[in-house]
Amino acid sequence: MCIRDSSQGFVRRGLAGEILDLFPADLYFTGLLILRWLVPALFGVGIAAVAWTVAVRFGRSERRLMLALLIPMLPLGFVHAVALDVYKRQRLRSMKTGRSCAISSI
């Protein structure tokens, strides 16, 4: 069981908090906005590079073009499958134990 004490206020931790501290105090929200969109932008560029490589670099064909169009959807499908599996496992566990809570504490 985890008890959180927030009497001192919210504490920003991790790499994102350290990078955000590099921005001046008056540019806090600008830095937050930049960090918020930096990761999805880099992810999109990476996915586009893989799709381009499949579509263009290995030779053009209809099959490779369809694969290149499918590549951006694959991460979303994987996340959906993992989330669905976790939900089903928690649901089965709650049915076996007789608890009504679907979220178990670690």
Protein Blocks (a to p, Z undefined) as FASTA:
>chain_A
ZZddfknopadedjklmmmmmpcfklmmmmmmmmmmmmmmmmmmmmmmmmmmmmmmnopa
fklmmmmmmmmmmmmmmmmmmmmmmmmmmmmmmmmnopabfbdcZZ
